[in-house]
Amino acid sequence: MHAHKDPATNADVEVDLYPFLLGYKDGRVERLLSSRFVPASEDPTTNRGVATRDVVIDPGTGVSARLFLPTRAAAGQRRLPLVVYTHGGSFCTESAFCRTYHGYATSVAAAAGALVVSVEYRLAPEHPIPTAYDDAWSALRWAAAHSDPWLAGHADPDRTFLAGDSAGGNIAYHTAVRAGRAGAGIDIEGVIIVQPYFWGAERLPSDGAGGGVLDVSRVDRLWPFVTAGQAGNDDPRINPPDEEIASLACRRVLVAVAEKDTLRERGVRLFRRVRDRYDAVDGGGGGEVTLVVSEGEDHGFHLYSPLRGTSRRLMDSIVRFINNQPPAVGTEVNGGGGLDYWHGWEGKKKINRASTVTMSPEVFILGVPSRPFRDIFGYGMDMKRTIHSSGSSSTTTCMMAAYSGGTLKIGGERGKAAAAAAASFKKAKCGLFAGPVRPNKAYNGPSAAALPGGTQIIKNYF
């Protein structure tokens, strides 16, 4: 890939993964997508009735998690579903301790009445893949052991879920596969993957057709980058084979995609393959798989506009899935068939079941880095330090990424220029999206409609 000059720092940019990360020739990485650190608090009145606490899972690696306990649900007689959540961010940005994912995990815990374990895994490129997979596996084994007092006192071992969005959806999927192959005796009720990151060496007809926020050329570059040049886009970890899907250790799967997302069809294909695998087991009794499609939305919309009607209905679908509830009143359910249309009742935007390859993109294989990557903002795993450890869990204090009054502490004239550029970038964007925030409006229309084969369409009415 061709390097280009970064006008803000007058340095060579070797890897451009906007809007997530820039990698420089001298080994520095600059994470563009990040939100501020939020401290944990065991006082539920400060966090919508959800108490939070940080724990260290593995002191040797620093892998840790934030626990979210909905206190009203915990006060009841029933044990709570356990959701092990892995955040998104292209394997190289974001954190379980940042505002975005703290808020989202809080919403899942409060709405579903679930105990959420939000995993703080190590980020690429400082810690290339498969580090994130290993960290998530460690987190699942730790959670399944119920050695923490919150888990021991409140979690239901028969209702364990793996969940994640974007890169976290990919990680959650692979964690479920690993559980099935390892024979670890971990009972996984369901897997929830929202706008999952899956890709491939061949281009599908729909790749990039929607003009989404994820640029196809940058998606092509992501996997070689986060694997330190050890794998290309033909890697089965981002294009799972059928025999791997057969190893899924769960009874139910929910796949959620956004209509305008560049990754949309990859998620739809995974849904179909899981459905076909379940149909082939004991005459269709292998499990339950649901596809949720958010109409008119793009990648990550639910994180950055959580009060939008489509975000609320996506959350409702996830809550119902966790609690094994029937579809909402008013949804249309049509029997038989599979996913033929985004709008089964309108007959538009037909999805080609046999999505054949139309072209092959340029192959990107990055060389192994000649020097370790250095995070110039101290974001990710370096943002926290262990204070003390006692018994089976340790508490952590998390430090904000090196920001002070909106100024990035990287020093020197070049640092000031980069700070000004980053400040301008933060001011101009909302999450992944440039420009002003779209207004939240009341939704008075019908509930999300269901399509054949366990598919729900979430319509955007504003």
Backbone torsions as a table, in degrees:
resi	resn	phi	psi	omega
1	MET	NA	150.7	-174.9
2	HIS	-88.1	132.6	175.3
3	ALA	-79.1	153.4	174.6
4	HIS	-139.6	158.3	-177.9
5	LYS	-76.2	134.9	173.8
6	ASP	-92.0	111.9	-175.1
7	PRO	-63.7	-23.3	-177.0
8	ALA	-73.7	-36.3	-174.6
9	THR	-114.7	-5.9	-178.1
10	ASN	56.3	35.5	179.1
11	ALA	-121.2	160.9	179.6
12	ASP	-78.7	124.4	173.8
13	VAL	-92.7	117.9	-178.3
14	GLU	-92.2	-34.1	-178.1
15	VAL	-130.3	119.9	-179.9
16	ASP	-111.2	102.4	178.2
17	LEU	-114.3	38.5	177.7
18	TYR	-54.4	137.3	9.4
19	PRO	-95.6	24.1	-175.2
20	PHE	-99.6	-51.3	-167.7
21	LEU	-157.1	148.6	168.4
22	LEU	-118.6	134.5	175.8
23	GLY	-114.3	131.7	-176.4
24	TYR	-103.0	157.7	-177.7
25	LYS	-62.3	-28.7	-178.4
26	ASP	-82.8	6.7	175.9
27	GLY	98.9	-7.2	178.6
28	ARG	-75.7	149.4	170.2
29	VAL	-125.5	140.5	179.4
30	GLU	-120.1	114.7	-179.1
31	ARG	-88.3	117.2	-176.7
32	LEU	-86.2	-36.3	-177.5
33	LEU	-94.1	109.0	177.8
34	SER	-159.4	154.6	174.2
35	SER	-129.6	161.0	-169.4
36	ARG	-66.0	153.9	177.1
37	PHE	-68.8	139.5	175.6
38	VAL	-122.0	125.7	-179.9
39	PRO	-73.5	153.0	174.5
40	ALA	-77.3	156.1	178.0
41	SER	-151.9	130.9	177.7
42	GLU	-83.6	3.4	175.6
43	ASP	-89.4	105.8	-175.6
44	PRO	-68.1	-19.9	-177.7
45	THR	-68.4	-17.3	180.0
46	THR	-91.9	-2.1	-172.2
47	ASN	-146.5	52.3	174.3
48	ARG	55.7	37.7	176.3
49	GLY	79.8	13.9	-178.4
50	VAL	-118.5	119.5	175.1
51	ALA	-82.6	145.5	-179.7
52	THR	-131.1	150.2	-179.6
53	ARG	-154.4	140.5	179.1
54	ASP	-97.5	140.2	179.1
55	VAL	-134.7	150.3	172.6
56	VAL	-94.8	125.2	-179.2
57	ILE	-87.3	-42.9	-179.2
58	ASP	-136.7	102.6	-178.9
59	PRO	-61.5	-25.3	-179.1
60	GLY	-69.1	-36.4	-178.7
61	THR	-103.8	-17.6	-175.8
62	GLY	86.2	1.9	178.4
63	VAL	-61.8	132.2	-174.7
64	SER	-143.8	-175.9	-178.1
65	ALA	-156.9	158.4	169.8
66	ARG	-110.9	128.2	178.9
67	LEU	-95.4	140.1	179.7
68	PHE	-124.0	113.6	-176.3
69	LEU	-117.0	111.1	176.3
70	PRO	-73.6	109.9	-167.8
71	THR	-68.3	-34.4	179.2
72	ARG	-65.3	-46.1	178.4
73	ALA	-65.1	-36.6	-179.2
74	ALA	-67.2	-24.1	-179.3
75	ALA	-76.9	-10.8	-179.6
76	GLY	-78.9	-175.1	-176.5
77	GLN	-85.2	-25.9	-176.1
78	ARG	-86.1	146.5	171.6
79	ARG	-74.3	158.3	-170.8
80	LEU	-99.4	148.0	170.5
81	PRO	-58.6	145.9	178.8
82	LEU	-109.0	120.3	-179.5
83	VAL	-114.2	114.8	174.9
84	VAL	-93.9	111.0	-170.1
85	TYR	-109.9	133.8	174.6
86	THR	-115.5	125.6	-174.7
87	HIS	-74.8	161.6	175.8
88	GLY	-90.9	-168.7	-179.5
89	GLY	124.3	30.8	175.7
90	SER	58.2	29.2	179.0
91	PHE	66.6	0.8	-171.4
92	CYS	-133.7	-1.1	178.3
93	THR	-140.0	174.0	175.8
94	GLU	72.3	173.3	-170.4
95	SER	-159.8	151.3	173.2
96	ALA	-64.7	-20.0	-176.2
97	PHE	-97.0	0.4	-178.4
98	CYS	-85.1	163.8	-175.5
99	ARG	-58.5	-42.2	-176.6
100	THR	-58.1	-53.1	-174.6
101	TYR	-84.1	-24.1	170.3
102	HIS	-61.8	-46.2	179.9
103	GLY	-64.8	-40.6	-177.3
104	TYR	-69.7	-43.6	178.7
105	ALA	-64.3	-35.3	175.3
106	THR	-60.8	-43.5	-179.5
107	SER	-63.5	-43.0	179.0
108	VAL	-63.2	-44.9	-179.7
109	ALA	-62.3	-45.4	-177.0
110	ALA	-69.4	-43.9	-175.1
111	ALA	-74.8	-38.1	-176.8
112	ALA	-92.7	-10.0	-174.1
113	GLY	62.7	41.8	-174.9
114	ALA	-116.5	150.6	172.5
115	LEU	-88.6	116.5	-174.5
116	VAL	-104.2	130.9	172.0
117	VAL	-108.7	103.1	-178.3
118	SER	-93.5	116.3	-168.1
119	VAL	-85.0	130.5	172.4
120	GLU	-98.9	94.5	-178.3
121	TYR	-98.3	163.1	-178.3
122	ARG	-76.4	142.6	-172.0
123	LEU	-99.7	148.3	167.6
124	ALA	-79.3	156.8	5.2
125	PRO	-88.6	-8.2	178.8
126	GLU	-60.2	-33.3	179.6
127	HIS	-128.7	87.2	-173.4
128	PRO	-64.4	159.3	169.7
129	ILE	-55.6	135.5	19.4
130	PRO	-97.5	22.4	-177.2
131	THR	-55.4	-44.9	-178.7
132	ALA	-61.0	-37.9	177.5
133	TYR	-64.6	-43.2	179.7
134	ASP	-65.1	-39.7	179.6
135	ASP	-65.3	-42.0	178.9
136	ALA	-65.4	-37.1	177.6
137	TRP	-64.9	-41.7	176.6
138	SER	-61.0	-40.2	-179.4
139	ALA	-65.8	-40.6	179.2
140	LEU	-65.0	-44.8	179.6
141	ARG	-63.1	-39.7	177.9
142	TRP	-62.9	-46.0	-178.6
143	ALA	-65.5	-40.4	-178.2
144	ALA	-67.1	-23.2	178.6
145	ALA	-75.3	-16.7	178.1
146	HIS	52.4	38.3	-179.4
147	SER	-82.0	-20.8	176.4
148	ASP	-75.3	142.6	-176.8
149	PRO	-60.9	-34.3	178.0
150	TRP	-66.0	-42.7	179.9
151	LEU	-69.9	-41.8	179.9
152	ALA	-63.0	-34.2	-175.5
153	GLY	-89.2	-20.7	-170.8
154	HIS	-131.7	-23.1	-173.1
155	ALA	-80.8	141.0	177.0
156	ASP	-92.0	113.0	-177.6
157	PRO	-64.9	-18.4	179.8
158	ASP	-89.4	-0.9	179.7
159	ARG	-132.4	68.1	177.7
160	THR	-103.1	131.4	-179.1
161	PHE	-123.7	144.0	168.8
162	LEU	-105.5	134.0	-176.7
163	ALA	-144.8	155.2	176.4
164	GLY	-178.9	162.0	178.0
165	ASP	-121.7	148.3	177.1
166	SER	55.2	-121.7	176.8
167	ALA	-58.6	-35.4	177.9
168	GLY	-65.0	-29.9	174.9
169	GLY	-66.7	-41.0	175.1
170	ASN	-61.3	-44.0	-179.8
171	ILE	-64.6	-42.6	179.4
172	ALA	-61.7	-42.6	177.9
173	TYR	-58.9	-49.3	-177.3
174	HIS	-67.5	-30.7	176.3
175	THR	-65.6	-39.6	177.6
176	ALA	-65.8	-41.6	177.5
177	VAL	-62.0	-43.2	-179.6
178	ARG	-63.6	-38.6	177.9
179	ALA	-63.1	-37.6	179.4
180	GLY	-68.7	-37.4	-177.1
181	ARG	-81.6	-29.5	-174.9
182	ALA	-77.5	-19.6	-177.3
183	GLY	60.8	39.7	-174.5
184	ALA	-82.0	-2.6	179.9
185	GLY	74.0	20.7	178.5
186	ILE	-91.5	119.3	-176.7
187	ASP	-88.0	110.2	-179.7
188	ILE	-105.4	117.7	179.8
189	GLU	-72.7	-44.8	-175.6
190	GLY	-157.5	162.6	176.8
191	VAL	-125.1	131.6	-179.0
192	ILE	-119.4	113.2	180.0
193	ILE	-122.8	119.0	-174.0
194	VAL	-107.5	120.6	-179.9
195	GLN	45.9	55.9	-170.4
196	PRO	-68.9	149.0	175.8
197	TYR	-85.7	102.8	167.0
198	PHE	-131.8	150.0	-173.9
199	TRP	-150.6	-162.4	179.6
200	GLY	-177.6	167.7	-179.5
201	ALA	-76.5	-23.3	179.2
202	GLU	-98.2	147.1	179.0
203	ARG	-87.6	131.9	174.0
204	LEU	-89.4	155.7	-177.7
205	PRO	-56.0	-31.6	-174.8
206	SER	-90.3	-6.8	-175.9
207	ASP	-60.7	116.4	178.2
208	GLY	76.9	1.7	-176.9
209	ALA	-67.0	-27.3	-177.7
210	GLY	-85.9	-3.1	-179.3
211	GLY	63.5	40.4	-174.7
212	GLY	-73.5	176.2	-177.5
213	VAL	-69.0	-22.0	177.0
214	LEU	-89.9	110.5	-179.8
215	ASP	-73.1	133.3	-174.9
216	VAL	-59.3	-42.5	-177.8
217	SER	-64.5	-34.5	178.5
218	ARG	-75.5	-34.3	174.6
219	VAL	-62.9	-39.0	176.3
220	ASP	-59.0	-33.7	-176.1
221	ARG	-84.2	-17.5	-170.4
222	LEU	-63.3	-54.0	-172.1
223	TRP	-63.4	-45.0	174.3
224	PRO	-57.6	-34.0	-179.0
225	PHE	-70.3	-48.3	-174.8
226	VAL	-76.7	-12.0	174.4
227	THR	-99.8	12.7	179.3
228	ALA	56.2	39.2	176.9
229	GLY	75.4	9.9	-176.6
230	GLN	-89.7	-9.0	-177.2
231	ALA	-149.6	151.0	175.5
232	GLY	-107.7	-170.4	-175.9
233	ASN	-77.8	-0.2	172.2
234	ASP	-90.0	6.5	-178.9
235	ASP	-64.5	128.6	179.8
236	PRO	-63.4	-13.9	177.7
237	ARG	-71.1	-18.6	174.5
238	ILE	-116.0	-0.3	175.1
239	ASN	-141.4	75.4	-167.4
240	PRO	-62.3	135.6	174.0
241	PRO	-76.4	161.8	-177.4
242	ASP	-61.5	-36.7	-178.2
243	GLU	-67.1	-26.5	176.4
244	GLU	-74.0	-42.0	178.5
245	ILE	-58.6	-32.9	178.8
246	ALA	-66.3	-14.8	-179.3
247	SER	-90.2	-0.4	-178.9
248	LEU	-55.7	123.7	-177.2
249	ALA	-98.6	70.6	178.3
250	CYS	-160.2	160.4	-179.0
251	ARG	-94.3	-23.0	-176.7
252	ARG	-140.2	147.0	179.0
253	VAL	-136.1	135.2	171.3
254	LEU	-119.5	125.8	175.5
255	VAL	-115.4	125.1	178.7
256	ALA	-116.6	131.4	178.5
257	VAL	-129.1	160.5	176.0
258	ALA	-111.7	138.2	-171.0
259	GLU	-57.0	-39.1	-175.1
260	LYS	-93.8	2.4	-176.1
261	ASP	-71.6	134.3	175.6
262	THR	-57.9	-30.7	-177.9
263	LEU	-87.7	4.4	-170.8
264	ARG	-54.7	-54.5	-172.1
265	GLU	-68.1	-27.4	176.6
266	ARG	-64.1	-40.0	177.2
267	GLY	-67.2	-39.6	178.8
268	VAL	-64.3	-40.2	178.5
269	ARG	-63.5	-39.9	177.9
270	LEU	-63.0	-42.7	177.2
271	PHE	-55.7	-47.2	-177.5
272	ARG	-63.6	-40.4	-177.2
273	ARG	-70.5	-36.8	175.1
274	VAL	-66.6	-42.0	178.3
275	ARG	-59.9	-45.1	-179.8
276	ASP	-64.5	-35.9	178.8
277	ARG	-66.4	-43.1	178.4
278	TYR	-65.4	-38.8	-179.7
279	ASP	-64.7	-28.7	-177.2
280	ALA	-81.2	-10.2	-177.6
281	VAL	-96.3	117.6	174.7
282	ASP	51.4	45.6	175.4
283	GLY	65.8	34.1	176.7
284	GLY	97.9	7.4	-178.3
285	GLY	-100.1	21.4	-175.3
286	GLY	-76.6	-19.5	-179.1
287	GLY	159.4	-173.6	-176.0
288	GLU	-124.4	131.5	178.4
289	VAL	-131.9	135.9	-177.1
290	THR	-126.5	137.7	173.7
291	LEU	-112.5	128.1	177.4
292	VAL	-115.0	123.3	-178.6
293	VAL	-113.4	123.2	178.6
294	SER	-96.9	107.7	-175.0
295	GLU	-69.4	137.2	173.8
296	GLY	75.1	6.9	-175.7
297	GLU	-111.6	163.6	-176.9
298	ASP	-121.1	-178.6	-174.4
299	HIS	-60.2	128.3	175.0
300	GLY	76.7	11.7	-175.8
301	PHE	-58.7	-35.6	-174.6
302	HIS	-69.6	-22.5	179.7
303	LEU	-81.1	-37.0	-171.9
304	TYR	-99.6	-12.8	174.2
305	SER	-135.7	65.5	-172.1
306	PRO	-68.0	-17.3	-178.2
307	LEU	-93.7	-2.8	176.5
308	ARG	-64.1	153.3	179.8
309	GLY	-57.8	-42.3	179.9
310	THR	-66.0	-36.2	178.0
311	SER	-66.7	-41.6	179.3
312	ARG	-63.3	-40.7	-178.3
313	ARG	-73.8	-31.5	172.4
314	LEU	-64.2	-44.0	177.3
315	MET	-60.6	-40.6	179.0
316	ASP	-61.6	-40.0	177.9
317	SER	-62.9	-40.8	179.8
318	ILE	-67.2	-42.9	179.7
319	VAL	-62.0	-44.7	179.4
320	ARG	-64.7	-35.9	177.9
321	PHE	-65.4	-45.8	-179.5
322	ILE	-61.4	-41.2	-176.6
323	ASN	-93.0	8.3	175.9
324	ASN	52.8	47.5	179.9
325	GLN	-99.4	153.6	177.5
326	PRO	-68.6	165.3	178.3
327	PRO	-56.6	156.1	-178.9
328	ALA	-61.3	151.0	177.5
329	VAL	-59.7	132.4	178.4
330	GLY	100.8	-7.2	178.8
331	THR	-78.2	148.3	177.0
332	GLU	-89.3	132.0	177.8
333	VAL	-124.2	119.6	179.1
334	ASN	-113.9	125.1	-176.1
335	GLY	-77.4	157.4	173.7
336	GLY	76.9	170.9	175.3
337	GLY	69.6	-169.0	178.3
338	GLY	-134.0	-153.5	-179.6
339	LEU	-86.1	104.9	178.8
340	ASP	-103.6	-30.3	-175.6
341	TYR	-139.5	151.4	169.2
342	TRP	-64.7	-37.4	175.8
343	HIS	-118.7	95.8	-176.0
344	GLY	-61.6	-29.5	-176.0
345	TRP	-89.6	-14.1	-179.7
346	GLU	-105.3	-18.4	176.6
347	GLY	69.3	35.1	177.6
348	LYS	-124.1	161.7	-177.6
349	LYS	57.1	56.9	-179.5
350	LYS	-67.1	137.4	177.9
351	ILE	-96.7	128.2	178.5
352	ASN	-75.4	114.9	-177.8
353	ARG	-62.1	-40.0	179.0
354	ALA	-96.2	70.7	-176.5
355	SER	-68.5	93.9	-176.2
356	THR	-80.3	158.0	178.5
357	VAL	-73.6	132.6	179.6
358	THR	-108.2	-23.0	-178.6
359	MET	-163.1	163.1	176.5
360	SER	-114.5	128.4	178.8
361	PRO	-75.3	169.3	174.2
362	GLU	-61.7	138.1	-179.3
363	VAL	-83.1	127.2	179.2
364	PHE	-112.7	112.7	172.5
365	ILE	-124.5	114.1	-179.4
366	LEU	-87.8	144.9	174.6
367	GLY	-69.8	155.8	175.9
368	VAL	-62.3	132.0	-177.4
369	PRO	-56.4	139.5	-179.8
370	SER	-78.7	-16.8	178.3
371	ARG	-144.5	156.2	180.0
372	PRO	-64.0	147.0	174.2
373	PHE	-75.4	145.7	179.3
374	ARG	-125.0	124.0	178.5
375	ASP	-79.0	112.0	-173.9
376	ILE	-74.7	-12.8	-180.0
377	PHE	-108.6	1.3	179.5
378	GLY	65.0	33.0	-176.7
379	TYR	-91.9	158.3	177.3
380	GLY	93.2	-141.2	-174.9
381	MET	-62.9	-27.1	-179.7
382	ASP	-74.3	-5.6	-177.3
383	MET	-79.1	-6.3	-177.6
384	LYS	-128.4	159.4	175.6
385	ARG	-138.5	146.8	-179.8
386	THR	-80.1	129.2	178.0
387	ILE	-90.8	-52.9	178.9
388	HIS	-156.2	163.0	180.0
389	SER	-130.5	135.1	178.1
390	SER	-146.2	130.5	178.0
391	GLY	64.0	-134.6	-174.3
392	SER	-89.9	-9.3	-178.3
393	SER	-137.8	152.8	-179.5
394	SER	-124.0	148.5	176.5
395	THR	-94.6	152.5	179.2
396	THR	-129.0	151.3	168.7
397	THR	-110.9	128.9	-177.0
398	CYS	-103.5	134.7	-178.6
399	MET	-104.9	139.0	-180.0
400	MET	-61.5	144.6	172.0
401	ALA	-56.0	151.5	-165.8
402	ALA	-61.6	76.7	176.2
403	TYR	-122.5	144.3	175.8
404	SER	-147.7	109.5	-179.6
405	GLY	60.3	31.2	179.3
406	GLY	84.0	0.2	-179.5
407	THR	-102.4	132.5	-179.3
408	LEU	-84.6	125.8	-174.7
409	LYS	-87.6	82.0	175.0
410	ILE	-122.6	-1.8	166.4
411	GLY	76.5	155.3	174.0
412	GLY	74.0	175.0	-179.9
413	GLU	-65.5	-38.4	179.1
414	ARG	-64.3	-37.3	177.6
415	GLY	-64.4	-39.1	178.9
416	LYS	-64.4	-39.9	178.7
417	ALA	-65.1	-42.0	178.4
418	ALA	-64.7	-38.4	178.8
419	ALA	-62.8	-42.6	179.2
420	ALA	-63.9	-41.4	179.4
421	ALA	-65.8	-42.2	180.0
422	ALA	-66.7	-38.7	178.0
423	ALA	-62.8	-40.8	177.4
424	SER	-64.1	-39.8	179.2
425	PHE	-63.6	-45.2	-179.0
426	LYS	-64.5	-36.8	-179.1
427	LYS	-68.5	-33.4	-173.2
428	ALA	-85.7	-14.6	-172.7
429	LYS	-116.5	159.4	171.4
430	CYS	-127.9	104.1	-175.1
431	GLY	64.5	-126.6	177.8
432	LEU	-83.7	-8.7	-168.0
433	PHE	-103.4	136.4	175.2
434	ALA	-84.1	154.1	175.5
435	GLY	93.1	-175.1	-174.9
436	PRO	-70.2	157.8	176.9
437	VAL	-72.1	134.6	176.9
438	ARG	-73.3	140.0	-174.3
439	PRO	-68.7	148.6	173.0
440	ASN	-88.8	130.1	-179.0
441	LYS	-127.9	154.7	179.3
442	ALA	-66.6	142.4	179.4
443	TYR	-110.3	122.7	-178.5
444	ASN	-120.5	10.1	-177.2
445	GLY	-83.5	-170.4	-179.3
446	PRO	-72.3	165.7	177.9
447	SER	-70.1	169.1	178.4
448	ALA	-59.2	133.8	-177.9
449	ALA	-89.4	146.7	-179.8
450	ALA	-101.5	145.4	177.8
451	LEU	-111.7	171.3	179.8
452	PRO	-58.9	152.9	175.7
453	GLY	74.2	28.7	178.2
454	GLY	73.0	32.7	-177.5
455	THR	-104.9	135.1	175.0
456	GLN	-116.6	140.1	174.9
457	ILE	-108.2	124.5	175.6
458	ILE	-102.4	111.7	-175.0
459	LYS	-88.3	145.2	177.0
460	ASN	-100.0	110.8	-173.7
461	TYR	-98.0	7.0	178.7
462	PHE	-145.5	NA	NA
